[in-house]
Amino acid sequence: MLEKLMSMTTVDILTLALPVPKTSYTGVSMYVDDKGVAKNLPVNLRAQGLTSACGLIGNQIRGDAFVGRMYDDGKDKWFRMDFRESDLNSGLEWIAAAKSINMKQGGGTTLSALTSQYGMGSNSEVAAPTSVANMPNREEPVKREGYTFRQTKDEYINLINEQVEIDIPLANGVSKRDIKVTIKPKFISVHVNHMSVAIEGQSEAVMDYYVGPLWGHVDTDGSGWMIDDGTLIITMEKEKENEWWEDLVDTKNDTE
């Protein structure tokens, strides 16, 4: 495990939970290869699901990920703590507390920025990580004209909510300010300036605007979007665990 971590050229640290009073001064961090995109490593949907469950929206995790936990009261006490596979259950209190804090900060940020914002002490050492190996248990991407989508199929059904990911290639020059994505419990709209987003089964399409019902319900708090390497990536967390969608859109029911 540590050999894999050390083999990464540089490591990016994502703070899942801050060691603050609300988390009983217990912090959790995820370590990933920050060159994962450049290396074209596979998307780690299991690790990405954990970051989303903790309220970190728009992070695409590629390759292996490692998770560590530590106690830090910001004063004299600092020590590492075990992080077990059972700690990945999406219903646990630490995940709920982390999500509450991170969502208030707009979906989380780096360790240094968060510690500065919260006025934490200088104990910047991080916990020894526990492996969260890449779990490719998912259907191959379904390719459609203008987009692809995929959904997770985690064999550890009690760990994290499954997700749906939509990938839409962008034209040159398109930036975040040109994009508007609205996600409701059973409804999505995507607006990309000067680009036609054509999605099969859609209820309405007007030039570069897509409006349509989703096959199932999603948790809007655990959903978001980002631009990565010229692609608009929309990640939606399913409301129900272990619910497999037959398609991305529901052509029979337009209920929001």
Backbone as CSV, one residue per row, in Angstrom:
resi,resn,N_x,N_y,N_z,CA_x,CA_y,CA_z,C_x,C_y,C_z
1,MET,0.825,-1.204,0.000,0.000,0.000,0.000,0.861,1.257,0.000
2,LEU,1.808,1.321,0.945,2.663,2.502,1.027,3.565,2.620,-0.193
3,GLU,3.942,1.453,-0.772,4.762,1.492,-1.976,3.994,2.147,-3.117
4,LYS,2.704,1.842,-3.228,1.888,2.463,-4.266,1.795,3.963,-4.051
5,LEU,1.626,4.353,-2.792,1.512,5.776,-2.480,2.801,6.507,-2.826
6,MET,3.933,5.911,-2.478,5.212,6.551,-2.724,5.566,6.568,-4.201
7,SER,4.943,5.649,-4.990,5.230,5.611,-6.420,4.585,6.764,-7.169
8,MET,3.629,7.429,-6.541,3.004,8.582,-7.170,4.014,9.730,-7.215
9,THR,4.128,10.362,-8.371,5.087,11.457,-8.529,4.817,12.558,-7.518
10,THR,3.593,13.017,-7.476,3.153,13.987,-6.474,1.779,13.570,-5.992
11,VAL,1.504,13.841,-4.737,0.249,13.404,-4.132,-0.647,14.600,-3.848
12,ASP,-1.891,14.496,-4.255,-2.882,15.521,-3.948,-3.676,15.048,-2.736
13,ILE,-3.870,15.932,-1.765,-4.581,15.578,-0.538,-5.943,16.253,-0.527
14,LEU,-6.987,15.455,-0.456,-8.346,15.968,-0.333,-8.793,15.801,1.110
15,THR,-9.203,16.881,1.732,-9.667,16.816,3.112,-11.144,16.460,3.126
16,LEU,-11.453,15.235,3.520,-12.843,14.791,3.583,-13.523,15.316,4.841
17,ALA,-12.827,15.262,5.967,-13.389,15.733,7.240,-12.325,16.515,7.990
18,LEU,-12.688,17.701,8.446,-11.768,18.541,9.207,-11.765,18.161,10.686
19,PRO,-10.618,18.235,11.362,-10.571,17.992,12.803,-11.044,19.225,13.570
20,VAL,-12.337,19.380,13.664,-12.966,20.514,14.347,-13.940,19.962,15.386
21,PRO,-14.471,20.813,16.273,-15.381,20.308,17.309,-16.538,19.471,16.767
22,LYS,-17.103,19.861,15.610,-18.250,19.130,15.069,-17.887,17.702,14.687
23,THR,-16.618,17.457,14.375,-16.166,16.109,14.026,-15.378,15.471,15.163
24,SER,-15.528,16.022,16.369,-14.803,15.534,17.550,-13.298,15.563,17.319
25,TYR,-12.836,16.580,16.583,-11.417,16.796,16.292,-10.790,15.619,15.545
26,THR,-11.625,14.912,14.797,-11.140,13.783,14.002,-11.143,14.157,12.523
27,GLY,-9.992,14.108,11.899,-9.876,14.463,10.489,-9.692,13.236,9.614
28,VAL,-10.203,13.314,8.393,-10.052,12.235,7.416,-9.578,12.854,6.102
29,SER,-8.526,12.297,5.535,-7.976,12.807,4.280,-7.870,11.694,3.254
30,MET,-7.981,12.068,1.977,-7.801,11.127,0.874,-6.574,11.553,0.071
31,TYR,-5.753,10.586,-0.277,-4.527,10.833,-1.021,-4.667,10.243,-2.422
32,VAL,-4.455,11.061,-3.438,-4.582,10.599,-4.819,-3.407,11.125,-5.645
33,ASP,-3.187,10.503,-6.773,-2.140,10.942,-7.696,-2.640,12.174,-8.437
34,ASP,-1.991,13.319,-8.249,-2.486,14.535,-8.884,-2.156,14.588,-10.380
35,LYS,-1.463,13.560,-10.877,-1.203,13.449,-12.310,-2.086,12.372,-12.937
36,GLY,-3.150,12.006,-12.221,-4.011,10.932,-12.698,-4.612,11.200,-14.059
37,VAL,-5.012,12.451,-14.306,-5.602,12.799,-15.600,-4.551,12.718,-16.694
38,ALA,-3.374,13.285,-16.428,-2.298,13.270,-17.422,-1.857,11.846,-17.749
39,LYS,-1.912,10.966,-16.741,-1.533,9.568,-16.952,-2.667,8.750,-17.557
40,ASN,-3.839,9.377,-17.707,-5.023,8.702,-18.243,-5.388,7.475,-17.409
41,LEU,-5.293,7.614,-16.088,-5.673,6.521,-15.194,-7.188,6.365,-15.176
42,PRO,-7.697,5.171,-14.890,-9.150,4.962,-14.869,-9.816,5.737,-13.737
43,VAL,-11.036,6.177,-13.978,-11.793,6.890,-12.953,-12.102,5.934,-11.808
44,ASN,-11.827,6.360,-10.593,-12.086,5.555,-9.400,-13.440,5.973,-8.835
45,LEU,-14.497,5.315,-9.289,-15.847,5.716,-8.901,-16.129,5.453,-7.427
46,ARG,-15.486,4.450,-6.860,-15.719,4.167,-5.440,-15.172,5.298,-4.579
47,ALA,-13.940,5.726,-4.866,-13.350,6.838,-4.121,-14.095,8.134,-4.412
48,GLN,-14.495,8.315,-5.657,-15.238,9.514,-6.037,-16.576,9.559,-5.320
49,GLY,-17.195,8.395,-5.132,-18.452,8.337,-4.397,-18.286,8.744,-2.945
50,LEU,-17.137,8.380,-2.357,-16.877,8.760,-0.967,-16.708,10.270,-0.850
51,THR,-15.978,10.883,-1.788,-15.809,12.339,-1.734,-17.144,13.046,-1.895
52,SER,-17.999,12.531,-2.780,-19.323,13.139,-2.968,-20.171,12.998,-1.717
53,ALA,-20.106,11.814,-1.079,-20.869,11.598,0.150,-20.425,12.558,1.243
54,CYS,-19.156,12.980,1.190,-18.620,13.928,2.173,-18.836,15.378,1.759
55,GLY,-19.549,15.594,0.655,-19.874,16.956,0.243,-18.850,17.630,-0.634
56,LEU,-17.874,16.881,-1.134,-16.882,17.446,-2.052,-17.361,17.209,-3.474
57,ILE,-17.899,18.244,-4.083,-18.511,18.121,-5.398,-17.515,18.510,-6.486
58,GLY,-17.553,17.768,-7.594,-16.757,18.126,-8.760,-15.349,17.570,-8.769
59,ASN,-15.046,16.638,-7.858,-13.721,16.022,-7.847,-13.745,14.734,-8.656
60,GLN,-12.871,14.639,-9.625,-12.751,13.396,-10.371,-11.500,12.675,-9.899
61,ILE,-11.679,11.501,-9.324,-10.568,10.732,-8.784,-10.144,9.691,-9.809
62,ARG,-8.876,9.705,-10.168,-8.346,8.733,-11.126,-7.238,7.906,-10.471
63,GLY,-7.285,6.605,-10.708,-6.284,5.709,-10.136,-6.592,5.345,-8.696
64,ASP,-5.609,4.762,-8.030,-5.789,4.343,-6.638,-5.942,5.547,-5.718
65,ALA,-6.677,5.341,-4.652,-6.854,6.370,-3.629,-6.591,5.741,-2.268
66,PHE,-6.106,6.549,-1.336,-5.794,6.082,0.011,-6.438,7.032,1.009
67,VAL,-6.950,6.468,2.089,-7.651,7.272,3.089,-6.974,7.112,4.443
68,GLY,-6.777,8.227,5.141,-6.180,8.198,6.474,-7.000,9.009,7.460
69,ARG,-6.909,8.644,8.729,-7.658,9.343,9.782,-6.700,9.719,10.908
70,MET,-6.960,10.873,11.513,-6.132,11.302,12.640,-6.954,12.157,13.596
71,TYR,-6.442,12.272,14.821,-7.035,13.141,15.838,-6.117,14.340,16.009
72,ASP,-6.698,15.544,15.988,-5.904,16.762,16.142,-6.762,17.812,16.837
73,ASP,-6.433,18.117,18.096,-7.209,19.119,18.824,-6.682,20.534,18.599
74,GLY,-5.666,20.661,17.711,-5.114,21.977,17.409,-4.198,22.509,18.488
75,LYS,-3.949,21.709,19.506,-3.100,22.146,20.623,-1.946,21.160,20.815
76,ASP,-2.135,20.247,21.743,-1.044,19.343,22.090,-1.233,17.918,21.580
77,LYS,-2.470,17.520,21.360,-2.729,16.125,21.018,-2.851,15.935,19.508
78,TRP,-2.071,14.998,18.999,-2.159,14.591,17.595,-1.723,13.140,17.503
79,PHE,-2.572,12.305,16.923,-2.184,10.912,16.733,-3.017,10.303,15.610
80,ARG,-2.463,9.263,14.997,-3.148,8.559,13.922,-4.217,7.636,14.482
81,MET,-5.226,7.386,13.655,-6.313,6.494,14.050,-6.579,5.511,12.910
82,ASP,-7.139,4.369,13.253,-7.473,3.377,12.230,-8.625,3.872,11.362
83,PHE,-8.564,3.538,10.088,-9.685,3.779,9.178,-9.985,2.447,8.500
84,ARG,-11.143,1.877,8.844,-11.497,0.543,8.368,-12.491,0.613,7.207
85,GLU,-12.630,-0.497,6.531,-13.571,-0.563,5.411,-14.995,-0.274,5.867
86,SER,-15.315,-0.663,7.100,-16.657,-0.405,7.628,-16.922,1.085,7.804
87,ASP,-15.863,1.890,7.834,-16.023,3.340,7.977,-16.473,4.003,6.683
88,LEU,-16.632,3.216,5.611,-17.066,3.761,4.332,-18.579,3.797,4.183
89,ASN,-19.298,3.258,5.156,-20.760,3.232,5.067,-21.316,4.643,4.992
90,SER,-22.138,4.908,3.965,-22.612,6.272,3.713,-23.516,6.814,4.814
91,GLY,-24.029,5.961,5.694,-24.921,6.436,6.736,-24.231,6.800,8.035
92,LEU,-22.916,6.740,8.072,-22.189,6.992,9.310,-22.181,8.472,9.684
93,GLU,-22.062,8.722,10.991,-22.125,10.089,11.516,-20.981,10.958,11.004
94,TRP,-19.774,10.389,10.864,-18.635,11.208,10.442,-18.828,11.733,9.025
95,ILE,-19.467,10.938,8.161,-19.718,11.377,6.788,-20.763,12.481,6.772
96,ALA,-21.799,12.339,7.596,-22.843,13.370,7.664,-22.265,14.692,8.165
97,ALA,-21.411,14.622,9.183,-20.796,15.844,9.719,-19.866,16.480,8.695
98,ALA,-19.088,15.649,8.005,-18.175,16.164,6.983,-18.946,16.830,5.857
99,LYS,-20.034,16.206,5.436,-20.838,16.769,4.347,-21.433,18.107,4.745
100,SER,-21.918,18.197,5.977,-22.515,19.445,6.456,-21.507,20.589,6.412
101,ILE,-20.281,20.317,6.846,-19.237,21.352,6.858,-18.797,21.703,5.446
102,ASN,-18.547,20.684,4.633,-18.026,20.929,3.287,-19.027,21.637,2.387
103,MET,-20.311,21.291,2.507,-21.315,21.928,1.653,-21.461,23.404,1.992
104,LYS,-21.267,23.752,3.258,-21.333,25.164,3.647,-20.173,25.955,3.055
105,GLN,-19.087,25.252,2.734,-17.917,25.918,2.160,-17.884,25.792,0.646
106,GLY,-19.031,25.449,0.049,-19.107,25.383,-1.403,-18.506,24.129,-1.998
107,GLY,-18.542,23.037,-1.267,-18.071,21.787,-1.829,-16.641,21.428,-1.484
108,GLY,-16.068,22.109,-0.482,-14.743,21.720,-0.015,-13.625,22.340,-0.819
109,THR,-12.416,22.203,-0.287,-11.243,22.765,-0.954,-10.016,22.043,-0.446
110,THR,-8.835,22.636,-0.593,-7.609,21.970,-0.191,-7.416,22.022,1.314
111,LEU,-6.507,21.184,1.793,-6.228,21.134,3.232,-5.717,22.470,3.744
112,SER,-4.771,23.085,3.035,-4.184,24.334,3.515,-5.205,25.455,3.587
113,ALA,-6.096,25.529,2.583,-7.099,26.591,2.573,-8.107,26.406,3.691
114,LEU,-8.510,25.162,3.926,-9.500,24.908,4.965,-8.923,25.150,6.352
115,THR,-7.693,24.723,6.575,-7.100,24.926,7.897,-6.902,26.402,8.173
116,SER,-6.567,27.166,7.145,-6.416,28.608,7.310,-7.753,29.254,7.616
117,GLN,-8.800,28.806,6.905,-10.127,29.386,7.083,-10.673,29.112,8.476
118,TYR,-10.367,27.926,9.008,-10.890,27.560,10.316,-9.948,27.947,11.455
119,GLY,-8.803,28.552,11.124,-7.874,28.990,12.157,-7.299,27.848,12.948
120,MET,-7.034,26.735,12.279,-6.518,25.570,12.971,-5.036,25.735,13.254
121,GLY,-4.523,24.893,14.115,-3.132,24.968,14.521,-2.178,24.544,13.433
122,SER,-0.899,24.466,13.790,0.137,24.187,12.804,0.402,22.705,12.621
123,ASN,-0.368,21.840,13.285,-0.171,20.410,13.134,-0.645,19.978,11.760
124,SER,0.229,20.027,10.773,-0.172,19.738,9.403,0.133,18.312,8.986
125,GLU,0.678,17.500,9.897,0.963,16.110,9.548,-0.352,15.392,9.289
126,VAL,-0.331,14.480,8.341,-1.556,13.771,7.986,-1.424,12.309,8.348
127,ALA,-2.566,11.642,8.465,-2.574,10.266,8.929,-2.061,9.308,7.867
128,ALA,-1.496,8.184,8.329,-1.073,7.150,7.396,-2.299,6.606,6.684
129,PRO,-2.258,6.496,5.368,-3.447,6.153,4.609,-3.779,4.673,4.604
130,THR,-5.044,4.392,4.395,-5.549,3.049,4.187,-5.997,2.943,2.741
131,SER,-5.672,1.841,2.084,-5.964,1.728,0.658,-7.453,1.679,0.381
132,VAL,-7.873,2.440,-0.616,-9.217,2.318,-1.183,-8.972,2.052,-2.658
133,ALA,-8.662,0.818,-2.997,-8.252,0.482,-4.356,-9.362,0.763,-5.349
134,ASN,-8.961,1.044,-6.570,-9.920,1.342,-7.619,-10.842,0.153,-7.838
135,MET,-12.149,0.390,-7.799,-13.139,-0.655,-7.973,-13.861,-0.451,-9.301
136,PRO,-13.455,-1.143,-10.363,-14.052,-0.916,-11.673,-15.345,-1.673,-11.884
137,ASN,-16.105,-1.927,-10.829,-17.352,-2.669,-10.945,-18.461,-1.761,-11.445
138,ARG,-18.463,-1.511,-12.724,-19.461,-0.645,-13.309,-19.688,-1.061,-14.748
139,GLU,-20.817,-0.731,-15.271,-21.102,-0.987,-16.667,-20.173,-0.143,-17.529
140,GLU,-19.856,-0.649,-18.710,-19.101,0.161,-19.654,-19.945,1.369,-20.048
141,PRO,-19.302,2.489,-20.389,-20.062,3.688,-20.767,-21.016,3.410,-21.922
142,VAL,-22.221,3.942,-21.797,-23.207,3.843,-22.877,-23.001,5.049,-23.780
143,LYS,-22.629,4.809,-25.012,-22.314,5.896,-25.930,-23.548,6.286,-26.729
144,ARG,-23.855,7.552,-26.692,-24.949,8.115,-27.478,-24.405,9.294,-28.279
145,GLU,-25.189,9.782,-29.204,-24.753,10.913,-30.009,-24.636,12.162,-29.138
146,GLY,-23.439,12.679,-29.002,-23.224,13.903,-28.243,-22.887,13.706,-26.785
147,TYR,-22.951,12.485,-26.270,-22.650,12.264,-24.852,-22.493,10.780,-24.569
148,THR,-21.950,10.468,-23.408,-21.930,9.106,-22.891,-22.377,9.158,-21.439
149,PHE,-22.885,8.036,-20.924,-23.210,7.983,-19.502,-22.872,6.608,-18.963
150,ARG,-22.602,6.567,-17.673,-22.284,5.312,-17.000,-22.852,5.369,-15.592
151,GLN,-22.976,4.215,-14.974,-23.425,4.170,-13.586,-22.637,3.106,-12.854
152,THR,-22.462,3.310,-11.555,-21.678,2.374,-10.764,-22.473,1.117,-10.489
153,LYS,-21.743,0.076,-10.179,-22.354,-1.193,-9.794,-21.439,-1.819,-8.757
154,ASP,-21.445,-1.244,-7.549,-20.500,-1.610,-6.501,-20.896,-2.929,-5.861
155,GLU,-19.963,-3.883,-5.868,-20.261,-5.175,-5.258,-20.382,-5.066,-3.745
156,TYR,-19.799,-4.013,-3.149,-19.940,-3.783,-1.712,-21.160,-2.894,-1.525
157,ILE,-22.336,-3.484,-1.603,-23.566,-2.710,-1.731,-23.876,-1.867,-0.506
158,ASN,-23.212,-2.096,0.618,-23.530,-1.335,1.821,-22.579,-0.169,2.048
159,LEU,-21.728,0.144,1.063,-20.707,1.147,1.314,-21.139,2.551,0.942
160,ILE,-21.412,2.786,-0.313,-21.712,4.135,-0.762,-22.845,4.111,-1.763
161,ASN,-23.512,5.242,-1.908,-24.554,5.342,-2.910,-23.961,5.208,-4.296
162,GLU,-24.708,4.565,-5.179,-24.265,4.463,-6.556,-24.481,5.795,-7.251
163,GLN,-23.759,5.987,-8.339,-23.804,7.255,-9.044,-24.052,7.066,-10.530
164,VAL,-24.483,8.141,-11.151,-24.610,8.211,-12.602,-23.711,9.344,-13.077
165,GLU,-22.937,9.092,-14.111,-22.043,10.115,-14.649,-22.349,10.345,-16.122
166,ILE,-22.498,11.603,-16.506,-22.722,11.986,-17.896,-21.494,12.745,-18.378
167,ASP,-20.955,12.347,-19.513,-19.803,13.028,-20.111,-20.227,13.660,-21.430
168,ILE,-20.049,14.973,-21.545,-20.415,15.702,-22.756,-19.177,16.424,-23.281
169,PRO,-18.684,16.069,-24.460,-17.518,16.767,-25.016,-17.862,18.212,-25.338
170,LEU,-16.940,19.112,-25.035,-17.174,20.538,-25.235,-16.398,21.061,-26.434
171,ALA,-16.946,22.084,-27.056,-16.250,22.745,-28.150,-15.094,23.568,-27.589
172,ASN,-14.121,23.855,-28.407,-12.985,24.667,-27.977,-13.455,26.033,-27.483
173,GLY,-12.870,26.480,-26.387,-13.186,27.804,-25.867,-14.323,27.855,-24.878
174,VAL,-15.049,26.746,-24.688,-16.154,26.731,-23.728,-15.589,26.683,-22.314
175,SER,-16.068,27.553,-21.435,-15.604,27.606,-20.052,-16.783,27.432,-19.107
176,LYS,-16.491,27.455,-17.805,-17.541,27.254,-16.809,-18.647,28.296,-16.909
177,ARG,-18.278,29.529,-17.252,-19.294,30.580,-17.311,-20.256,30.404,-18.493
178,ASP,-19.912,29.521,-19.431,-20.786,29.256,-20.572,-21.763,28.122,-20.298
179,ILE,-21.665,27.522,-19.119,-22.432,26.312,-18.819,-23.406,26.546,-17.675
180,LYS,-24.600,26.023,-17.838,-25.586,26.043,-16.767,-26.190,24.650,-16.653
181,VAL,-26.013,24.044,-15.495,-26.562,22.718,-15.234,-27.502,22.814,-14.043
182,THR,-28.721,22.370,-14.215,-29.706,22.344,-13.133,-30.100,20.898,-12.875
183,ILE,-29.925,20.457,-11.638,-30.261,19.086,-11.265,-31.322,19.117,-10.179
184,LYS,-32.442,18.472,-10.452,-33.514,18.316,-9.478,-33.655,16.830,-9.157
185,PRO,-34.480,16.474,-8.168,-34.558,15.070,-7.771,-34.809,14.084,-8.911
186,LYS,-35.606,14.477,-9.919,-35.859,13.565,-11.045,-35.854,14.323,-12.372
187,PHE,-34.953,15.292,-12.467,-34.986,16.179,-13.625,-33.617,16.816,-13.812
188,ILE,-33.216,16.994,-15.064,-31.940,17.647,-15.339,-32.069,18.549,-16.557
189,SER,-31.393,19.676,-16.511,-31.290,20.537,-17.685,-29.835,20.943,-17.854
190,VAL,-29.388,20.974,-19.092,-28.009,21.316,-19.411,-28.009,22.371,-20.500
191,HIS,-27.328,23.466,-20.254,-27.244,24.553,-21.219,-25.781,24.876,-21.458
192,VAL,-25.332,24.699,-22.688,-23.965,25.016,-23.069,-24.019,25.993,-24.236
193,ASN,-23.499,27.174,-24.041,-23.552,28.193,-25.091,-22.883,27.713,-26.369
194,HIS,-23.568,27.941,-27.476,-23.029,27.659,-28.805,-22.722,26.183,-29.022
195,MET,-23.390,25.315,-28.294,-23.152,23.889,-28.491,-24.459,23.135,-28.324
196,SER,-24.759,22.274,-29.263,-25.980,21.488,-29.192,-25.752,20.264,-28.325
197,VAL,-26.572,20.106,-27.308,-26.506,18.937,-26.431,-27.694,18.059,-26.767
198,ALA,-27.472,17.040,-27.571,-28.558,16.172,-28.017,-28.524,14.877,-27.223
199,ILE,-29.577,14.615,-26.470,-29.654,13.414,-25.647,-30.874,12.610,-26.064
200,GLU,-30.657,11.364,-26.474,-31.756,10.524,-26.935,-32.795,10.356,-25.839
201,GLY,-34.054,10.390,-26.231,-35.129,10.211,-25.277,-35.505,11.476,-24.555
202,GLN,-34.887,12.600,-24.906,-35.160,13.846,-24.219,-36.595,14.298,-24.464
203,SER,-37.143,15.043,-23.516,-38.509,15.524,-23.652,-38.555,16.823,-24.426
204,GLU,-37.462,17.578,-24.414,-37.432,18.846,-25.114,-35.992,19.210,-25.434
205,ALA,-35.738,19.655,-26.668,-34.397,20.088,-27.041,-34.502,21.333,-27.893
206,VAL,-33.904,22.410,-27.457,-33.932,23.658,-28.203,-32.492,24.117,-28.387
207,MET,-31.940,23.872,-29.553,-30.570,24.254,-29.872,-29.590,23.683,-28.841
208,ASP,-29.112,24.524,-27.964,-28.091,24.102,-27.019,-28.664,23.897,-25.618
209,TYR,-29.917,23.528,-25.526,-30.551,23.397,-24.219,-31.232,22.044,-24.121
210,TYR,-30.937,21.295,-23.061,-31.583,20.003,-22.846,-32.404,20.041,-21.566
211,VAL,-33.637,19.607,-21.660,-34.504,19.499,-20.496,-35.135,18.118,-20.537
212,GLY,-35.051,17.372,-19.458,-35.650,16.050,-19.492,-35.719,15.381,-18.138
213,PRO,-36.616,14.394,-18.009,-36.765,13.641,-16.764,-35.721,12.536,-16.662
214,LEU,-35.229,12.299,-15.475,-34.275,11.231,-15.232,-35.009,9.919,-14.997
215,TRP,-34.303,8.823,-15.195,-34.918,7.512,-15.006,-35.292,7.287,-13.538
216,GLY,-34.427,7.720,-12.638,-34.689,7.569,-11.212,-34.412,8.862,-10.472
217,HIS,-34.621,8.859,-9.174,-34.404,10.050,-8.363,-32.935,10.145,-7.930
218,VAL,-32.453,11.383,-7.788,-31.080,11.614,-7.355,-31.064,12.523,-6.135
219,ASP,-29.972,12.451,-5.385,-29.741,13.337,-4.245,-29.035,14.577,-4.773
220,THR,-29.728,15.692,-4.821,-29.149,16.903,-5.411,-27.953,17.413,-4.614
221,ASP,-27.940,17.183,-3.302,-26.810,17.632,-2.478,-25.527,16.877,-2.819
222,GLY,-25.681,15.654,-3.305,-24.522,14.841,-3.644,-24.208,14.838,-5.124
223,SER,-24.742,15.808,-5.846,-24.545,15.877,-7.293,-23.837,17.177,-7.665
224,GLY,-23.180,17.165,-8.801,-22.485,18.363,-9.253,-21.871,18.142,-10.617
225,TRP,-21.100,19.123,-11.068,-20.465,19.002,-12.378,-19.117,19.698,-12.385
226,MET,-18.301,19.340,-13.376,-16.974,19.921,-13.524,-16.556,19.817,-14.986
227,ILE,-15.518,20.566,-15.351,-14.914,20.453,-16.675,-13.557,19.805,-16.507
228,ASP,-13.317,18.745,-17.265,-12.036,18.052,-17.189,-11.579,17.692,-18.597
229,ASP,-10.461,18.263,-19.008,-9.852,17.935,-20.296,-10.845,18.089,-21.450
230,GLY,-11.568,19.216,-21.469,-12.482,19.500,-22.559,-13.795,18.751,-22.519
231,THR,-14.115,18.161,-21.378,-15.355,17.397,-21.237,-16.150,17.908,-20.040
232,LEU,-17.444,18.116,-20.240,-18.342,18.447,-19.138,-18.744,17.144,-18.465
233,ILE,-18.405,17.003,-17.186,-18.697,15.782,-16.438,-19.737,16.100,-15.373
234,ILE,-20.892,15.481,-15.487,-21.979,15.668,-14.528,-22.094,14.399,-13.695
235,THR,-21.963,14.527,-12.388,-22.052,13.379,-11.490,-23.286,13.520,-10.612
236,MET,-24.137,12.504,-10.625,-25.366,12.523,-9.831,-25.397,11.314,-8.906
237,GLU,-25.678,11.562,-7.649,-25.758,10.494,-6.658,-27.194,9.991,-6.579
238,LYS,-27.373,8.702,-6.789,-28.720,8.135,-6.752,-29.308,8.233,-5.343
239,GLU,-30.612,8.502,-5.297,-31.288,8.594,-4.005,-31.397,7.224,-3.356
240,LYS,-31.633,6.191,-4.172,-31.780,4.834,-3.659,-30.527,4.028,-3.978
241,GLU,-30.026,3.325,-2.979,-28.892,2.451,-3.204,-29.345,1.210,-3.963
242,ASN,-28.434,0.685,-4.787,-28.659,-0.574,-5.502,-29.804,-0.499,-6.503
243,GLU,-30.143,0.706,-6.925,-31.164,0.866,-7.961,-30.463,1.013,-9.307
244,TRP,-30.692,0.061,-10.187,-30.045,0.091,-11.492,-30.980,0.721,-12.518
245,TRP,-30.533,1.795,-13.156,-31.355,2.483,-14.140,-31.279,1.762,-15.482
246,GLU,-32.427,1.589,-16.116,-32.454,0.984,-17.440,-31.959,1.953,-18.500
247,ASP,-32.041,3.232,-18.220,-31.560,4.256,-19.141,-31.307,5.529,-18.349
248,LEU,-30.756,6.533,-19.004,-30.502,7.808,-18.340,-31.780,8.609,-18.156
249,VAL,-32.618,8.618,-19.175,-33.833,9.428,-19.143,-35.067,8.548,-19.095
250,ASP,-36.140,9.115,-18.577,-37.429,8.441,-18.470,-38.378,9.092,-19.467
251,THR,-38.660,8.399,-20.551,-39.513,8.970,-21.590,-40.997,8.811,-21.285
252,LYS,-41.321,8.091,-20.206,-42.725,7.837,-19.890,-43.267,8.757,-18.814
253,ASN,-42.356,9.379,-18.050,-42.808,10.184,-16.918,-41.990,11.455,-16.855
254,ASP,-42.629,12.602,-16.968,-41.942,13.889,-16.959,-41.967,14.565,-15.600
255,THR,-42.304,13.817,-14.544,-42.418,14.407,-13.214,-41.062,14.862,-12.710
256,GLU,-40.998,16.092,-12.196,-39.764,16.605,-11.622,-39.581,16.077,-10.212
